[in-house]
């Protein structure tokens, strides 16, 4: 577990996308736009954070470089009266790589290989996809490299990768069989608060439940 930062980390899961609505495996696809429900979830996150933090808070903005994360961030930033163009992006915050399963319909993959979502909303990695240990390595490296960030941060990212990052930041034990810490899943549009290595829920989204 990295040493807890002095500031707080608000870890947000982006809103629903067209792939989510169509029940397609999204993975690390770069640009799958938000649905109307996804924009509404981003609005809800922005309103919740505005209530918690007020206008123009001293908040460093971080995001996965994917379109859906940046769309979500832009809406939240509008509520906070912050310039989302000032956000920093890092490819280490992207979603799990799904290999040859990426973009396929869940139903088609399940028909071919069996269930792909297990207990607790754990998404099964594709045979040629990214392992949870690899996600822990890259998100943990991002956390270590940015440990000196001053003050509070908002980090907009994805369902699986955020679960692993939250596990890294809170020092969870590795999940059985995955060789990586995995925090409990949260619906799309949720915001988790991590302060001093301890996690609380800042806002529970109304989107799809985990993965």
N, C-alpha and C positions, 0 to 999 in steps of 0.2 A: 504493500500500500504506500503510495507517495505521501509525503508529509502534507497534512492539511494546509491549504492556503489560508491566508488571513482573511480574504474576501469570501463572499458567498457565490455559489454557482447555481444558476437557474438553468436546468437542463430541460429543454422543450422538445416534444415530439411533433413533427410537422402535421398539418391537417390532411384529411382524406384526399387521395388523388384519383385520377381516372382509372389507373391500374387497380387500386384498392377496390373501387366500386365495381369493377368488372371481375374481381376475384382472380387477378393475374399476379404471378410472382414477380415482384418489382425489383428486389435486390438493389444492385448498384447502378441501375439505369439512370442516366444523367438527368433526363428531362421528361418527367411525367407530371403534367400540370394538376393543380388542385381542382377539385370539383366545387360546386357552390357550397356544399356542406363543409368542404375543407376550408374555404374562405371564412365561413361562419365560425368554425372552430378556431381559426387564427384570430378572428375578432374577439372571441371569448377569452382567449389567452391574453390578448392585449388589454382588454378591459380589466381582467383580474390582476395583471401586473401593474396597471395604472393605479388600481386601488391600493395595492401593496406598496408601491414605490413612488407614486406621485408623478408629476410631469418632469420631463428632462432629468431623470435620475443619472447619477454618476455610474454608468453601466457600460462596460466594454461588450461589444457585440461580436459574437463568433457564429459561424454557420458552416455546415457542409456546403460544398460548392454546387450542389444539385439545385435544379430549378425549383423543386417543391419546397426545399428548405429555405431558399431565398425568398420565394413568394410568401411563405409563412412569416419570415422575419420582417419583410417589408410592411405587412399589416400590423404586426405587433409594434414595430418601431413608430408607426403613425400614431398609435394610441399613446405611446410614451413621449411623443414629440422629439424623437431622436432621428438622426439622419442615417438611414440604413446603408447608404453608400459608404459609410465609414466602417462597415462591418469587415472583419477579417474572415477569410475562408481557409479551410485546410482539408485536403483530400483524406486525411486520416479520420475524419468525422463522417465519412460516407457510410452507406448501409452495407450489410453483408453481401459479398459477391456470390451470386447464385449460379455461376457457370452456365452450363447448357440448359438449366431450368429457368434461367432469367427470361421474363416476358411471357412464359407459358401460363396457361390457365391452371389453377390449382387442381381442378377436376381431372384434367388430362394427365397431369403428373401423378396424382393419386391413383388413377386407373392403371398407370404403368408400374409404379413402384410401391404403392401403399401409402399410408398416412404420412404427411410431411409436417404436421404440427402435433407435438406431443403434450404431455402434462405440463401445465403452467405456461402454455403458449410458446413452448420452445420450438423454434423452426428448425427442421432437420436440414443440415447442410447438404448441398448437392455433391455427388462424388467428385466432380471437378470444380467445385466451388470453394469458398473460403471457410476455414475452420474458425471456431470460436476463439481458440488460442491465438490465431493470427489477428483477430479483431482486438483481443485484449492487448496484444503487443503494440498494435498501431495506435489505439486510443490511449493506452498507457504512456506511449512515447509522446503523444501530443500533450497529455497532462503534465509530464515531466518537463517538457520543453517550455511550457507556458506557466510553470509554477510560480514564477516571479511576477505575473500579472498583478497589478495593483487593483484593489477594490473588488466590486461585484462584477459578475459576468452573466450574460445570457448566451446560451449555446443552443442553437436550433439544429436538430439532427433527426435521427430515424429510430424506428422501433427497436430492432435488435441491437444495433451499434450503441444506442443510448443505454440499453439495459446492461451491456458489458461495461461501458464507461462508468455508469453509476456503481456497478459492482467494484470496479477498480478504485474509484474515489472513496468508497466506504469500506474498503478492505474485506469484502466478502470472501469466504472460502470458495475454491473452485466448485462449480456445479458438477454433479456426478456425471462422469463420462465425457465432459466437454473441455476439461483442462483450462477453464476460464471462469472468473466470477460473473454471475448473471443475476442482476437484480430482478425483482418481480415486474411483470409486464404492466403497462399502463395504456389506457385507450389513446387513440390519436387525439391530439389537441391538449394533452396533459403537460403540466410543468412540475418538475421535481426540484426541490431546494436542497442543496448539500452545503452544509456549513460545519467546519471543524470535523469533517469526516462523518457527520451524522446526516441522514436523509429524512426529510419530511415532504409531504405533498403540498405544493403551493396552489395547484389547480388541477382538478380532475376533468379531463376532456370528455366529450360526448361522442367521440368517434368509435371505430371498431376496437374491440378489446384486443389483448395481446394475441398474436406475436408482436 
